[in-house]
Amino acid sequence: MVTPIFSALPGGAQTLPGEGAVLGEPDLEGTVVALTADHHAYASEHERATRAQIAWRLARLKKSRFEGEYDSARSYAAPVYFVPSDTLVGDALPSALGIASHHALFGGVVPHPFVLTKALVHPLVDPAAAAPPGWSHAFAGQVAHAVLQGFSVFAREDASRAGLRLLEQGAVRVKPVRATGGRGQTVVRDRHALEECLAAMDAAEIAEHGLVLEENLEQPVTYSVGQVHVGRAIASYYGCQRLTTDNHGHKVYGGSDLTVARGGFDALLTLSFPEEIRLAVEQARSLHRAVAGAFPGFFASRINYDVAQGTSSAGRWCSGVLEQSWRVGGASGAEIAALEVFEEQPERGVVNASCFEVYGDGVVPPPNACVYFSGVDASIGPITKYTVVEP
């Protein structure tokens, strides 16, 4: 049974036992710290609380000391292990922090900003289209079998051409690359709707970060496929995402139900499951390998790929990776819970773990839940986040 770590305080504040403590181990090695980017989307109260909880639990797994939020003015017992709020970009910050491999962080490092966004997985509308520094024209061809039909664009005029080409096959989903949880996406079904949608978008945002236009799937199922490396421990998983209604009535991410295998993707693929899930795992593994080969400087200890399956407007059944995540994510509570079970039960090969994000007041998690946050977040209102592991 996983016991709760956080206890709620008035106003939704959280207490985290063990910060700076020895965690009951006399021979601790190294330090674990959380790292939050300034003015970042993942800097909200509930995100910080969740990240601190995950960092504390990682410290316990690594038999290290948890020292809270990283402070560049402090010195820490080496080696220092970071839990960043987002994927790190470039080599300047990782080098300054001493992050040289996936063993030094729970997350990932990419050489260019576009590599961490949805824009990575699709080709340009043509070779002459606008592209960011570091763009690989060959990469899209290497992963075409693992993604849906679509284009990544970095100019509004390219977006118009891409959208018109896709509309010949059916409805098109327009996706801002920096939005999360499905927010900000629009489905267009004709030229007029496409033009209205693009006209409302910020041209500078498209130029700097990109925009994705992709075939729209009707009532898709979204699977999560991922892997975590912590010390010598490796675990791989597949799972289904759940939607919920937030405090403003919008459909958003509500959690994941994961089946986690001890070991790499090969170990996961030995399990018995339907062929469509096997395809999702194979597509995620294939795309991950392609990224590692195409972009020198990339490494990650926490990888997660969203794979959508459903029917296109043209009636064709499709399966493809939507996007990738190389940072602490919505499913990380369940990932860490599975690692804890594997640590406590060496004979165990598979764990079922679920994480929940529930909006509103009066939420009562089950008795065996690990509660990551329960309170009122200033940005989104009342929310409760917790994880449960099946016996």
C-alpha positions as CSV (number, residue, x, y, z in Angstrom):
1,M,0.0,0.0,0.0
2,V,1.3,3.5,-0.9
3,T,0.6,5.9,1.9
4,P,0.0,9.6,1.5
5,I,2.9,12.0,1.8
6,F,1.4,15.4,1.6
7,S,-1.1,16.7,4.1
8,A,-3.4,19.6,3.2
9,L,-3.1,22.8,5.1
10,P,-5.5,25.8,5.0
11,G,-5.6,27.4,1.6
12,G,-4.3,24.3,-0.1
13,A,-0.7,24.6,1.1
14,Q,1.2,21.4,1.4
15,T,3.8,20.0,3.8
16,L,6.5,17.7,2.6
17,P,8.2,15.6,5.3
18,G,11.8,14.7,4.9
19,E,13.1,17.8,3.1
20,G,16.7,17.9,4.0
21,A,16.2,14.8,6.2
22,V,18.1,11.5,6.0
23,L,15.0,9.5,5.0
24,G,15.9,6.9,7.6
25,E,19.1,5.9,5.8
26,P,22.5,6.5,7.4
27,D,24.5,6.0,4.2
28,L,22.9,8.5,1.8
29,E,24.6,9.4,-1.4
30,G,24.0,12.6,-3.4
31,T,21.2,15.1,-3.5
32,V,17.9,15.4,-5.3
33,V,16.5,18.8,-6.1
34,A,13.5,20.2,-8.0
35,L,14.2,22.8,-10.7
36,T,11.4,25.2,-11.8
37,A,11.9,27.5,-14.9
38,D,11.0,31.1,-14.3
39,H,7.6,32.2,-15.5
40,H,6.8,28.8,-16.7
41,A,3.5,27.1,-17.4
42,Y,4.5,24.3,-14.9
43,A,5.2,26.8,-12.1
44,S,1.7,26.8,-10.7
45,E,1.1,25.8,-7.1
46,H,-0.2,22.3,-7.8
47,E,2.5,21.6,-10.4
48,R,5.2,22.7,-7.9
49,A,3.7,20.5,-5.2
50,T,3.5,17.5,-7.5
51,R,7.1,18.0,-8.6
52,A,8.3,18.3,-5.1
53,Q,6.5,15.1,-4.1
54,I,7.9,13.2,-7.1
55,A,11.4,14.5,-6.3
56,W,11.1,13.4,-2.7
57,R,10.0,9.9,-3.7
58,L,12.9,9.7,-6.2
59,A,15.3,10.7,-3.5
60,R,14.0,7.8,-1.4
61,L,14.4,5.4,-4.3
62,K,17.9,6.6,-5.0
63,K,18.8,6.7,-1.2
64,S,19.7,10.3,-1.6
65,R,18.9,13.5,0.3
66,F,16.0,15.7,-0.9
67,E,16.9,19.4,-0.7
68,G,13.8,21.1,-2.1
69,E,14.0,23.6,-4.9
70,Y,17.4,24.1,-6.5
71,D,19.3,27.2,-5.4
72,S,22.3,28.1,-7.5
73,A,23.8,30.0,-4.5
74,R,24.0,26.7,-2.4
75,S,26.4,23.8,-2.6
76,Y,25.0,20.3,-2.6
77,A,26.4,16.9,-1.9
78,A,27.4,15.3,-5.2
79,P,26.1,13.8,-7.3
80,V,23.2,16.2,-7.8
81,Y,20.0,14.8,-9.4
82,F,17.6,17.2,-10.9
83,V,13.8,17.0,-11.4
84,P,13.1,19.9,-13.9
85,S,9.7,21.4,-14.7
86,D,10.3,21.0,-18.4
87,T,12.7,19.4,-20.9
88,L,16.0,21.3,-21.0
89,V,17.1,22.8,-24.3
90,G,20.6,23.3,-25.5
91,D,23.8,22.5,-23.7
92,A,24.5,25.7,-21.7
93,L,22.2,25.0,-18.8
94,P,22.8,21.2,-18.6
95,S,26.6,21.9,-18.6
96,A,26.3,24.5,-16.0
97,L,24.3,22.1,-13.8
98,G,26.6,19.2,-14.4
99,I,23.9,17.2,-16.3
100,A,25.9,15.1,-18.8
101,S,23.6,12.0,-19.1
102,H,20.2,10.7,-18.3
103,H,21.5,9.5,-14.9
104,A,21.6,13.1,-13.7
105,L,17.9,14.1,-14.1
106,F,14.3,12.9,-14.3
107,G,13.4,14.3,-17.7
108,G,15.3,15.0,-20.8
109,V,17.6,17.3,-22.8
110,V,17.1,18.3,-26.4
111,P,19.4,20.3,-28.8
112,H,16.7,22.6,-30.2
113,P,13.4,24.0,-28.9
114,F,11.2,22.5,-31.6
115,V,12.4,19.0,-30.7
116,L,10.4,19.0,-27.4
117,T,7.1,20.2,-29.1
118,K,4.4,18.6,-31.3
119,A,6.1,20.2,-34.3
120,L,8.8,17.5,-34.2
121,V,6.8,14.6,-35.6
122,H,5.5,16.0,-38.9
123,P,7.2,17.2,-42.1
124,L,7.1,20.7,-43.6
125,V,4.5,21.3,-46.3
126,D,7.4,21.5,-48.9
127,P,11.2,21.7,-48.7
128,A,11.2,25.5,-49.2
129,A,8.8,26.2,-46.3
130,A,10.0,28.1,-43.3
131,A,11.9,26.0,-40.7
132,P,13.7,26.7,-37.4
133,P,17.4,26.2,-36.9
134,G,18.4,22.5,-36.5
135,W,15.4,21.2,-38.5
136,S,15.9,17.7,-40.0
137,H,14.2,17.2,-43.3
138,A,15.0,13.5,-43.2
139,F,13.5,12.8,-39.8
140,A,9.8,13.0,-41.0
141,G,10.4,10.3,-43.5
142,Q,11.9,8.1,-40.9
143,V,8.9,8.3,-38.6
144,A,6.1,8.6,-41.2
145,H,4.9,5.0,-40.4
146,A,4.5,6.0,-36.7
147,V,2.5,9.3,-36.9
148,L,-0.7,10.6,-38.3
149,Q,-0.9,12.5,-41.6
150,G,0.0,16.1,-41.0
151,F,2.4,19.0,-41.3
152,S,4.4,21.3,-39.1
153,V,4.5,24.9,-40.2
154,F,6.4,28.0,-39.1
155,A,4.6,30.6,-41.2
156,R,0.9,31.5,-41.6
157,E,1.1,31.1,-45.4
158,D,2.6,27.7,-45.1
159,A,-0.2,26.8,-42.6
160,S,-2.8,27.8,-45.2
161,R,-1.2,25.6,-47.9
162,A,-0.8,22.7,-45.5
163,G,-4.4,23.0,-44.3
164,L,-5.9,23.1,-47.8
165,R,-3.9,20.0,-48.7
166,L,-5.2,18.0,-45.7
167,L,-8.8,19.2,-46.2
168,E,-8.8,17.2,-49.4
169,Q,-8.8,14.1,-47.2
170,G,-11.3,15.3,-44.5
171,A,-11.4,17.4,-41.4
172,V,-8.2,18.9,-40.0
173,R,-7.1,19.5,-36.4
174,V,-5.1,22.7,-35.9
175,K,-2.8,22.4,-32.8
176,P,-0.8,25.2,-31.2
177,V,2.4,23.4,-30.2
178,R,2.9,24.9,-26.7
179,A,-0.7,24.1,-25.5
180,T,-1.1,21.1,-23.2
181,G,-3.9,18.7,-22.4
182,G,-5.7,19.3,-25.7
183,R,-6.2,23.0,-24.9
184,G,-6.4,25.5,-27.8
185,Q,-7.0,23.0,-30.5
186,T,-9.6,23.6,-33.3
187,V,-11.1,21.2,-35.9
188,V,-11.8,22.8,-39.3
189,R,-13.9,21.2,-42.0
190,D,-13.7,23.6,-44.9
191,R,-11.5,26.4,-46.4
192,H,-13.5,29.2,-44.7
193,A,-13.1,27.7,-41.3
194,L,-9.4,27.2,-41.9
195,E,-8.9,30.8,-42.9
196,E,-10.8,32.1,-39.9
197,C,-8.8,29.9,-37.5
198,L,-5.4,30.9,-38.9
199,A,-6.4,34.6,-39.1
200,A,-7.0,34.6,-35.3
201,M,-3.6,33.2,-34.5
202,D,-0.5,35.1,-33.7
203,A,1.9,35.1,-36.6
204,A,4.9,35.7,-34.3
205,E,3.9,32.7,-32.2
206,I,3.7,30.5,-35.3
207,A,7.1,31.8,-36.5
208,E,8.9,31.2,-33.2
209,H,7.3,28.0,-32.0
210,G,5.4,26.5,-34.9
211,L,1.9,25.1,-35.5
212,V,0.7,21.6,-36.3
213,L,-2.1,20.7,-38.8
214,E,-3.1,17.1,-38.6
215,E,-5.9,14.8,-39.9
216,N,-8.7,14.7,-37.3
217,L,-9.7,11.4,-35.8
218,E,-13.3,10.9,-34.7
219,Q,-13.7,9.7,-31.1
220,P,-10.1,8.6,-30.8
221,V,-8.6,6.5,-28.0
222,T,-5.3,7.9,-26.7
223,Y,-2.7,5.6,-25.3
224,S,0.3,6.6,-23.2
225,V,3.5,4.6,-23.9
226,G,6.6,5.4,-21.9
227,Q,9.7,4.4,-20.0
228,V,11.6,5.6,-16.9
229,H,15.2,5.1,-15.9
230,V,16.1,5.8,-12.3
231,G,19.5,4.5,-11.2
232,R,19.7,0.9,-12.4
233,A,15.9,0.6,-12.4
234,I,14.1,0.6,-15.8
235,A,10.3,0.3,-16.2
236,S,8.2,0.5,-19.4
237,Y,4.5,0.9,-19.7
238,Y,1.4,1.4,-21.8
239,G,-1.9,2.9,-20.6
240,C,-5.0,4.8,-21.4
241,Q,-5.7,8.4,-20.6
242,R,-8.9,9.6,-19.0
243,L,-10.6,13.0,-19.7
244,T,-12.4,14.9,-17.0
245,T,-14.2,18.3,-16.6
246,D,-12.2,21.1,-15.1
247,N,-13.6,24.0,-13.0
248,H,-14.5,25.9,-16.1
249,G,-16.4,23.1,-17.8
250,H,-13.7,22.2,-20.3
251,K,-12.7,18.6,-21.1
252,V,-9.1,18.2,-19.9
253,Y,-6.6,15.5,-18.9
254,G,-8.0,13.5,-15.9
255,G,-5.4,10.9,-15.3
256,S,-4.0,7.6,-16.7
257,D,-4.3,3.9,-16.0
258,L,-0.9,2.2,-16.6
259,T,0.3,-1.3,-16.9
260,V,4.0,-1.2,-16.0
261,A,6.6,-3.9,-16.8
262,R,10.0,-4.2,-15.1
263,G,12.6,-3.6,-17.9
264,G,12.7,-2.1,-21.4
265,F,10.2,-2.1,-24.2
266,D,11.1,-5.7,-25.1
267,A,9.9,-6.7,-21.6
268,L,6.7,-4.8,-22.1
269,L,6.1,-6.4,-25.5
270,T,6.2,-9.9,-23.9
271,L,3.0,-9.2,-22.1
272,S,-0.4,-10.3,-23.6
273,F,-2.5,-7.4,-24.9
274,P,-4.5,-6.5,-28.0
275,E,-2.8,-5.9,-31.3
276,E,-3.8,-2.2,-31.4
277,I,-1.9,-1.6,-28.1
278,R,1.1,-3.6,-29.4
279,L,1.1,-1.3,-32.5
280,A,1.0,1.8,-30.2
281,V,4.1,0.5,-28.2
282,E,5.9,-0.3,-31.4
283,Q,5.2,3.1,-32.9
284,A,6.4,4.9,-29.8
285,R,9.6,2.8,-29.5
286,S,10.3,3.4,-33.2
287,L,9.9,7.2,-32.9
288,H,12.0,7.3,-29.8
289,R,14.9,5.5,-31.5
290,A,14.6,7.8,-34.5
291,V,14.9,10.9,-32.2
292,A,18.0,9.5,-30.6
293,G,19.6,8.9,-34.0
294,A,18.6,12.1,-35.6
295,F,19.4,14.7,-32.9
296,P,22.8,14.5,-31.3
297,G,22.7,15.8,-27.8
298,F,19.3,14.3,-27.0
299,F,19.0,12.0,-23.9
300,A,16.2,11.3,-21.5
301,S,15.4,9.3,-18.4
302,R,11.7,9.9,-18.5
303,I,10.0,9.4,-21.9
304,N,6.3,9.4,-22.7
305,Y,4.5,9.3,-26.0
306,D,0.8,9.9,-26.7
307,V,-0.5,7.6,-29.4
308,A,-4.0,8.2,-30.8
309,Q,-6.1,5.6,-32.6
310,G,-9.4,6.2,-34.4
311,T,-11.1,6.7,-37.7
312,S,-10.4,9.7,-40.0
313,S,-13.1,11.7,-41.7
314,A,-12.4,9.6,-44.8
315,G,-13.3,6.4,-42.9
316,R,-9.7,5.2,-42.6
317,W,-8.5,3.6,-39.2
318,C,-5.4,5.3,-38.1
319,S,-2.8,5.0,-35.4
320,G,0.1,7.5,-34.7
321,V,2.2,9.3,-32.1
322,L,0.7,12.7,-31.4
323,E,3.5,14.1,-29.2
324,Q,6.3,13.3,-26.8
325,S,7.1,14.3,-23.3
326,W,10.6,14.2,-21.7
327,R,9.7,15.9,-18.4
328,V,7.7,15.2,-15.3
329,G,4.2,14.6,-16.6
330,G,0.6,13.7,-15.6
331,A,1.5,10.0,-15.4
332,S,4.7,10.4,-13.4
333,G,3.0,9.7,-10.1
334,A,2.0,6.3,-11.4
335,E,5.4,5.7,-12.9
336,I,7.1,6.4,-9.5
337,A,4.6,4.2,-7.6
338,A,5.4,1.3,-9.9
339,L,9.2,1.8,-9.3
340,E,8.5,1.7,-5.6
341,V,6.7,-1.6,-5.9
342,F,9.5,-3.1,-7.9
343,E,12.0,-1.9,-5.3
344,E,10.0,-3.4,-2.5
345,Q,9.0,-6.6,-4.3
346,P,12.0,-7.9,-6.4
347,E,9.9,-10.9,-7.6
348,R,7.2,-8.6,-9.1
349,G,7.4,-8.2,-12.9
350,V,4.2,-6.1,-13.6
351,V,2.3,-3.4,-11.7
352,N,-1.0,-1.7,-12.5
353,A,-0.9,1.9,-11.3
354,S,-3.4,4.8,-11.9
355,C,-3.1,8.5,-11.4
356,F,-6.1,10.9,-11.0
357,E,-6.6,14.6,-11.4
358,V,-10.1,15.6,-10.1
359,Y,-11.4,19.1,-10.1
360,G,-13.9,20.6,-7.6
361,D,-14.5,20.6,-3.9
362,G,-15.3,17.6,-1.7
363,V,-13.0,15.1,-3.4
364,V,-12.2,12.2,-1.1
365,P,-9.3,9.9,-2.4
366,P,-9.5,6.2,-1.5
367,P,-7.7,5.2,1.7
368,N,-4.8,3.6,-0.1
369,A,-4.1,6.7,-2.3
370,C,-0.9,8.7,-2.4
371,V,-2.1,12.3,-2.5
372,Y,0.1,14.7,-4.4
373,F,-2.0,17.8,-4.0
374,S,-5.4,18.6,-2.5
375,G,-6.4,22.2,-2.3
376,V,-7.2,25.4,-4.2
377,D,-4.7,26.3,-6.8
378,A,-4.7,30.1,-7.6
379,S,-4.6,29.4,-11.4
380,I,-7.2,26.7,-11.8
381,G,-9.2,26.4,-8.6
382,P,-9.8,23.3,-6.4
383,I,-8.0,20.2,-7.6
384,T,-7.0,16.9,-6.1
385,K,-4.2,14.8,-7.5
386,Y,-3.4,11.3,-6.3
387,T,-2.1,7.9,-7.3
388,V,-3.3,4.4,-6.6
389,V,-1.5,1.0,-7.1
390,E,-3.5,-2.2,-7.5
391,P,-2.5,-5.0,-5.0
